[in-house]
Amino acid sequence: MKKIITVLLTVLMVFGSTAAVYAAAPADGTYSVATTLQGGSGRTSVKSPSTLTVSGGQMTATVVFNSSNFTWMQVGGVTYNNANPGGNSTFHIPVSALDTAISVSAETVAMSEPHVIDYVLTFSSSGVTMQGQGGSSQPSGSSGGSSSSEETSGGGADADDNSADSDEDQEEEEEVVVEEEGIIEINNSMSGSTSVSEDMLSESEGKTMSLETASGRVEFDEAATAAVAKAAKGGITLTMSDVTDDYTDKGYAQAIDITLTDDEGNDLESAASEGKISITLNLDEDMEISDSLAVFALTDEGEEQMDAGVDRDAGTAVFDAEFLGTFAVNNASSMDGSTAYIAVGIAVAVIVIAGVAYFVLRGKKKK
């Protein structure tokens, strides 16, 4: 009898543990989940919420960095390559568990040599439907069968509404429009570009404009804002592209190309130059910020050193400019060939004069 009771208890324990595992497993579908990244210098971040896809119980997340300098990620010893060359570095990686710190590594090429940095990713379970919840194995707005979707969301229309709300929430988090009297301010820290609509420009009289991207911020005074609004055909788009790879062979640690165009693709740089422009560059987190850090404007005539202020804590370089274009950062002030030759010539002249003076004085003493 004792053996029978023992067998029955064992069977119940097995079934109980199986049911618990099943109940804790996410249901198949696609979710937007809050995502946090820790590690490094703290200036690198990832897009949140990120997209989590569950298929057959296996979870895959799309991780989007606020930098375009990451080439690969490593999770559990497996390497995953960047799926978005030329844009914000994007990786599709497996997720072993929700609400759990996951150790990952990522290679960045922002510096003169590639560096591997260790991070910790955490994906929240908030909003994720677990198997056994609500009598359904599909989340609201998932790509599963129609009957399952209707059971979960209360009908196809509600599912579409929920999905639309989620998309709107995500868009609001990525791009923030600040409505204040006297300023047009749009912050889009998850992308390399920020746009201003034609309607907003039409109400820009007497206002300044502040446009922020993942690479930094450009501020226009009233004169520049008015000139841009007058010249633009439709809305405008500010783009701050990371072009570091094009300049690493010239010794620059980071380079950002800044352009301003309207809806028809017309370049608005000359219009913006009619006023004052203030530029803030987000320095790459892997850059060693030394006391000699300098910012240069790269033009057809060469380089022009800018009078930039560096905030080590914020990891930014701020300077005023009379134009938009390509700006590079280096940890040592550079000299072109002519300047170097002049410096050498002055040094030689000083030595010669000192030598002549020495011998003249020495001759006088002998007399």
Steps between C-alpha positions, in 0.01 A plus 500: 500500500784737587659432161174588322468827695863584423445439127185715499677786679788482252259516203321800654830679555605443138167629366511794739849605397414458131192720540706762681759509221227521239327783685827697522580471129412799277230435244598513133467846351669837465536744792645841579699458822688748714874443462793624707873494425768529767877506473769693318525870580123533536454723192400216267133405499260282305156571363223434749257344460662243275321240293479150651389213278398167649466194276470147631598626842828644369549875560689733263552873561589777257755720677567845352794704633518880504828469307595372156846386610418149627592220257401187690349372824578181684239320709573168665817460295316550168581802281223702329587756231355849460181477291490872416832618348505875453234563764456441870662164578225237518520140619254210516603298805350213702351577843540227758267653761299810579565722804847348514839665442657357183873547449600603147806642324515741208782623277525871423717658232454856621865525605815454292492130588197273560408447864273240659278624783300290746137595566198363683158495329168455681166447327185567702211254511251783544234475231609152391224238494602177672361163399197413708404862566150596392447163334709603200848449366499815287575860602290795401580600144711186433538330165330182609169354377188713498314299762783525751539870439131562553500305828791700633408850389122477494481538121709588197416872520619525859820320407568753226431787741737355758770452236454855377523633856822308549648646181397851606656455844823382338506793258440746783786352695735525203406854395397765750356831382525772762232763454628815666443860406798636311664169408458204266663207679500143370702227671554169320784330684440161336571606141760687302243745365223728624223663296286811536165512322393775263225601743748550783729703276211723397467604865873557559502880479691642793602154621828314539538135404670209678528166319653198673609164356692200633825670395437836663302821476489805271348827623398785268445857616203707379680622187606152393156355576325771299735456203455122499121527524496748211723289274349158577262330260274314744652362819867459586724214616822532698733203456811434707682207339793321662773500233789407729604211276576748221745694716672253736796476260548876545530465875153613608333307781146600396337684210139615457353636176209742556253582224171690486258436213136570420233259377619544140859417592632855469808584708421769759853553631531850351168603655605371843825694467306828504479476878683348794533123533600318818603134468529232768675175404449187708851360540538128452496322835822315421692819430761601754422866566829676562573863581618551142175383339419723205218534244573579136278611213606307188461711187634496144771741614613270779423491870397783729526454874185603686485669838329208675413437861518140625276357772665180624205393712246543220743374236433793267686766304317832447595777257354776284524480122417718202416203280398135496725226367741238627653538844772272635636439849853419597687477829787715375502829312632438151728715289508499123831481315552873457444568870744228592768641269451849644535364853822317408634811326434717804668246726811490275513880484485526879785252535715684244437840663580357841823353367610823338423695814699253707811531285474880482479528877781251542720705267432819692599334826835390353579856400 
